[in-house]
């Protein structure tokens, strides 16, 4: 298991290196001049040349990339500014280190992603199992209709409708806002509830359909019929022989979805006005803040890659054959 984990981590490091190089090349070969963005519109050519020298933009692209990687690993210096490890540069708009901006927004994104993930897993997988066990009944049809409706509704529409109904018309919840869990647990829960339900409604439908299909397929396997013929309780047959294999595709999709959400639920955070990583990316795009855009891109990619590594490790625990595949 240790060797298997080491191989996956080495592969993840290689993928991150390729992503970093590709993203760096895309952003620094664009027509927009980063020095112009850092200086502003009313800036003399001499000042732009000075900023290019400070940022190292006057160096060849491989040298710039090597310096950028070195900053991520060990920090670097921009003129008189010290950028500590891990250095992703400074924002053109706020002069704040990109890493500090990302980590400052991360608690909000983690709160949204973790709460929504728990909710959609519980609702989606439970609905899928119930629909599979009650195939062809009203429970099956109701679960699949609800799943189709959840998948079909766009996030921004669900978010706006939930705010109008729950906040404006009924007054059951306050408008979502940034609240620290340690300062006000009740206020934090109330602020996160609508974003959780909005995301869970979208993802739970997908998980319900996948779980239903996998459980139905596994219930028709020969080893399930053999287990029933041996007289095993139906709960044991379902848990050990039908549900466990059905979790494999669910784990795969869950790892990718959770990694993407931790990288920034851009639409959800923007609609609700929550200061997460996705909202930071939207603001950076609007202001053409290239270091922040590059940092958020790498940050999100790292979460997705690490989530896939975690999925591989869970695979190895659920099915030992995956270690030798």
PyMOL commands that set and color helices and strands:
alter all, ss='L'
color gray80, all
select helices_A, chain A and resi 2-28+34-39+45-55+61-74+98-133+138-152+155-169+185-219+222-229+234-262+266-272+277-286+290-318+320-324
alter helices_A, ss='H'
color red, helices_A
select strands_A, chain A and resi 76-78+81-83
alter strands_A, ss='S'
color yellow, strands_A
deselect
rebuild
show_as cartoon
